[in-house]
Amino acid sequence: MRPQIISVLVFAGTVWLASMPRSLATQAELIQAEKDAPLRFEAASLKLAADQSIIESRPKRAVGRFHFKTYLLNLLSYAYHVEWWRISGAPGLNTVYELEATTRPNTAQDQVRIMLRSLLIERFQLETHYVTKNDVEGYAVNVAKGGAKLQDAKPRNSDAGSPDLDDGYVFSTLPTSDTMTLRGHNTSMWQLSEFLERQLGTHVLDQSGMTGRYDFDLTCSRDEAEHSPNSWANCVKQLGLALGKYKGPVEFLVIDHLGKLVEN
């Protein structure tokens, strides 16, 4: 039985990979810098989830707090800021873990990612490396010839009363059999690409070069096929974006060693 998803929102972030993979030299420098002065949570509880049938699709981030109950694969994806399909090399990645951690109030999301990376290295004796694979097939999001038609994100109402930080999200609904909606709030192009990847069941790279945050609310025609690339291509076309086929190099995160969790 597939786990019940208790949130339809994708987790947030801006991708480190755009049209081309980062160089291995850059990766090596990053890894060495983390070893020299790793960022760490103020306190963290990471444990095997008692209920393996319920997961969260994105973390809950508030001022000074971070919570994520999800697959180990999703924890790695968030920590290393790469899509889940670019992680390979170890069994047991579909095991569900629950993390509750605290940070300093002014901690940025990219810093939280590095903190989570340090925690996974420590608790799982995790060892990884990167490899570039050529001729990987999938899709890519680019700006269409007429230019992007995206509205800059509006700040969230400060009177909403929610302590959660606004990292943005993308989601879709099916109001009728032949229509679908696509809504984004404070959304990055990486979030949109990651969402499309889930819908199409294959690789989707962000090649737009756009680094902002955007709001959109679309109603689109829907083909009968459940995961039709044409439906999604026609939908994002309203945003001045083009969804097309991609074949080329992609950088992958390979897990060399993943030990048993050392709980605190």
C-alpha positions as CSV (number, residue, x, y, z in Angstrom):
1,M,0.0,0.0,0.0
2,R,1.3,3.4,-0.9
3,P,1.8,5.9,2.0
4,Q,-0.8,8.5,2.6
5,I,0.4,12.0,1.7
6,I,-0.8,14.4,4.3
7,S,0.3,17.5,2.3
8,V,0.0,18.2,-1.4
9,L,2.6,21.0,-1.4
10,V,6.0,20.5,-2.8
11,F,9.0,21.4,-0.7
12,A,10.7,24.6,-1.4
13,G,14.0,25.8,-2.7
14,T,16.0,27.2,-5.6
15,V,17.9,24.7,-7.5
16,W,21.7,24.6,-7.7
17,L,21.5,22.9,-11.1
18,A,20.1,25.0,-14.0
19,S,20.9,24.0,-17.5
20,M,24.2,22.4,-16.8
21,P,25.6,20.5,-13.9
22,R,28.1,22.1,-11.5
23,S,31.7,21.1,-11.9
24,L,33.1,18.3,-9.7
25,A,35.7,20.8,-8.6
26,T,33.0,23.1,-7.2
27,Q,31.4,20.1,-5.4
28,A,34.8,19.1,-3.9
29,E,35.3,22.6,-2.6
30,L,31.8,22.7,-1.1
31,I,32.3,19.3,0.6
32,Q,35.7,20.4,2.0
33,A,34.3,23.7,3.3
34,E,31.5,21.8,5.1
35,K,34.1,19.4,6.7
36,D,36.2,22.4,7.8
37,A,33.4,24.3,9.4
38,P,30.1,22.4,9.3
39,L,26.9,24.1,10.2
40,R,24.8,22.2,12.7
41,F,21.4,22.3,14.3
42,E,21.2,23.8,17.8
43,A,19.5,20.5,18.8
44,A,18.0,17.7,16.7
45,S,16.0,14.5,17.2
46,L,16.0,12.1,14.3
47,K,14.3,8.8,14.7
48,L,12.5,6.0,12.8
49,A,8.9,7.0,12.4
50,A,6.5,4.8,14.3
51,D,3.9,5.1,11.5
52,Q,5.5,4.3,8.2
53,S,2.3,4.9,6.2
54,I,2.1,8.7,6.6
55,I,4.6,11.2,5.3
56,E,4.9,14.9,4.7
57,S,5.8,16.0,1.2
58,R,7.6,19.2,2.4
59,P,9.2,20.3,5.7
60,K,7.6,22.6,8.2
61,R,9.9,25.5,8.8
62,A,9.2,28.1,11.4
63,V,11.3,30.7,13.2
64,G,14.0,28.7,15.1
65,R,12.3,25.3,14.3
66,F,12.4,22.6,11.6
67,H,10.2,19.5,11.3
68,F,10.1,16.9,8.6
69,K,8.5,13.4,8.6
70,T,9.3,11.8,5.3
71,Y,11.3,9.2,3.4
72,L,15.1,9.2,3.8
73,L,15.2,9.9,0.1
74,N,13.3,13.1,0.6
75,L,15.6,14.1,3.5
76,L,18.6,13.6,1.2
77,S,17.0,15.5,-1.6
78,Y,16.3,18.5,0.6
79,A,19.7,18.4,2.3
80,Y,21.7,18.1,-0.9
81,H,19.3,20.3,-2.9
82,V,19.0,17.9,-5.7
83,E,15.9,16.2,-7.1
84,W,15.1,12.7,-5.8
85,W,15.7,11.0,-9.1
86,R,19.3,12.2,-9.1
87,I,20.1,10.2,-5.9
88,S,21.2,6.6,-6.2
89,G,23.3,3.9,-4.7
90,A,21.7,2.7,-1.5
91,P,18.8,0.5,-0.3
92,G,16.4,1.6,2.4
93,L,15.7,5.1,1.0
94,N,11.9,4.6,1.3
95,T,12.1,4.2,5.1
96,V,10.3,7.0,6.9
97,Y,12.1,9.1,9.5
98,E,10.9,12.0,11.7
99,L,13.1,15.0,12.4
100,E,12.5,17.7,14.9
101,A,15.3,20.3,15.1
102,T,15.9,23.8,16.4
103,T,18.0,26.6,14.8
104,R,18.9,30.2,15.5
105,P,16.0,32.5,14.6
106,N,17.7,34.1,11.6
107,T,18.8,30.8,10.0
108,A,18.2,30.9,6.2
109,Q,16.8,27.9,4.3
110,D,20.1,27.1,2.5
111,Q,21.8,27.0,5.9
112,V,19.1,24.6,7.2
113,R,20.0,22.3,4.2
114,I,23.6,22.2,5.2
115,M,22.7,21.6,8.8
116,L,20.5,18.6,7.7
117,R,23.4,17.4,5.5
118,S,25.7,17.5,8.5
119,L,23.2,15.6,10.6
120,L,22.7,12.8,8.0
121,I,26.5,12.4,7.7
122,E,26.8,12.1,11.5
123,R,23.8,9.9,12.2
124,F,24.1,7.5,9.2
125,Q,27.9,7.7,8.6
126,L,26.9,8.9,5.2
127,E,29.5,9.1,2.4
128,T,28.7,10.4,-1.1
129,H,30.2,11.6,-4.3
130,Y,28.9,13.2,-7.5
131,V,29.0,11.8,-11.1
132,T,27.9,13.3,-14.4
133,K,25.9,11.1,-16.7
134,N,25.5,12.0,-20.4
135,D,22.5,11.6,-22.7
136,V,19.9,11.7,-19.9
137,E,16.4,12.0,-21.3
138,G,13.5,13.9,-19.8
139,Y,12.0,17.4,-20.1
140,A,13.2,21.0,-19.4
141,V,11.5,24.3,-18.6
142,N,12.6,27.3,-20.6
143,V,11.4,30.8,-21.2
144,A,9.2,30.9,-24.4
145,K,10.0,33.2,-27.3
146,G,7.6,35.8,-26.2
147,G,9.1,36.1,-22.8
148,A,7.9,35.1,-19.3
149,K,4.5,36.3,-18.1
150,L,5.0,35.7,-14.4
151,Q,3.9,38.0,-11.6
152,D,6.3,38.6,-8.7
153,A,5.2,37.0,-5.5
154,K,3.2,39.1,-3.1
155,P,4.3,39.1,0.6
156,R,2.1,36.9,2.8
157,N,-0.3,38.7,5.1
158,S,1.6,39.3,8.3
159,D,-1.8,39.1,10.2
160,A,-2.3,35.5,9.1
161,G,-1.2,34.3,12.5
162,S,0.9,31.4,11.2
163,P,4.3,31.0,12.8
164,D,5.5,29.0,9.7
165,L,8.0,30.6,7.3
166,D,6.7,31.2,3.8
167,D,8.9,29.0,1.5
168,G,6.3,28.8,-1.3
169,Y,4.5,26.0,-2.9
170,V,2.9,24.6,-6.1
171,F,-0.2,22.5,-6.4
172,S,-2.9,21.3,-8.8
173,T,-6.6,20.3,-8.7
174,L,-9.0,18.6,-11.1
175,P,-12.3,20.6,-10.9
176,T,-13.7,18.7,-14.0
177,S,-12.8,15.7,-16.1
178,D,-11.4,18.0,-18.9
179,T,-9.8,20.8,-16.9
180,M,-7.2,21.3,-14.2
181,T,-5.8,24.1,-12.2
182,L,-2.2,25.0,-11.5
183,R,-1.5,27.4,-8.6
184,G,1.7,28.7,-7.2
185,H,2.4,30.9,-4.3
186,N,5.9,32.4,-3.7
187,T,7.1,29.8,-6.2
188,S,10.6,29.3,-7.6
189,M,11.2,27.8,-11.0
190,W,12.9,24.9,-9.3
191,Q,9.6,24.2,-7.4
192,L,7.6,24.4,-10.6
193,S,10.0,22.0,-12.3
194,E,10.0,19.6,-9.4
195,F,6.2,19.6,-9.4
196,L,6.0,18.9,-13.1
197,E,8.5,16.1,-12.6
198,R,6.1,14.4,-10.2
199,Q,3.2,14.8,-12.6
200,L,5.1,13.5,-15.6
201,G,7.0,10.7,-13.8
202,T,10.3,11.6,-15.4
203,H,13.2,14.1,-15.2
204,V,12.4,17.8,-15.5
205,L,15.2,20.3,-15.4
206,D,14.9,24.1,-14.8
207,Q,16.7,25.9,-17.7
208,S,14.7,29.1,-17.4
209,G,17.5,31.1,-15.7
210,M,14.8,32.8,-13.6
211,T,15.8,33.2,-10.0
212,G,12.7,35.1,-8.6
213,R,9.6,34.0,-6.7
214,Y,6.2,34.1,-8.4
215,D,2.5,33.8,-7.9
216,F,0.1,32.3,-10.5
217,D,-3.4,30.8,-10.7
218,L,-4.2,29.0,-14.0
219,T,-7.1,27.0,-15.4
220,C,-6.0,24.7,-18.2
221,S,-7.5,22.1,-20.5
222,R,-6.7,18.5,-19.7
223,D,-6.1,15.5,-22.0
224,E,-7.6,12.2,-21.1
225,A,-4.2,10.8,-20.4
226,E,-3.4,11.1,-16.7
227,H,0.2,12.3,-17.1
228,S,0.0,14.0,-20.5
229,P,3.1,16.2,-21.3
230,N,0.9,18.1,-23.8
231,S,-1.5,19.2,-21.1
232,W,1.3,20.5,-18.9
233,A,3.1,22.1,-21.8
234,N,-0.1,24.0,-22.8
235,C,-0.7,25.0,-19.2
236,V,2.7,26.5,-18.5
237,K,2.6,28.2,-21.9
238,Q,0.2,30.7,-20.2
239,L,3.1,31.7,-18.0
240,G,5.4,32.4,-21.0
241,L,7.2,29.1,-20.4
242,A,8.0,26.3,-22.7
243,L,8.1,22.6,-21.6
244,G,10.2,20.6,-24.1
245,K,12.1,17.4,-24.3
246,Y,15.7,17.4,-23.0
247,K,18.7,15.1,-23.6
248,G,22.0,15.9,-22.2
249,P,24.3,15.8,-19.1
250,V,22.9,15.6,-15.6
251,E,24.9,15.4,-12.3
252,F,23.9,12.7,-9.9
253,L,24.5,12.2,-6.2
254,V,25.8,8.7,-5.5
255,I,25.7,7.2,-2.0
256,D,28.8,5.2,-1.2
257,H,27.9,4.3,2.3
258,L,24.7,4.5,4.4
259,G,24.9,3.0,7.8
260,K,22.3,2.2,10.4
261,L,20.7,5.3,12.1
262,V,22.4,6.3,15.3
263,E,19.5,7.8,17.3
264,N,20.1,10.5,19.9
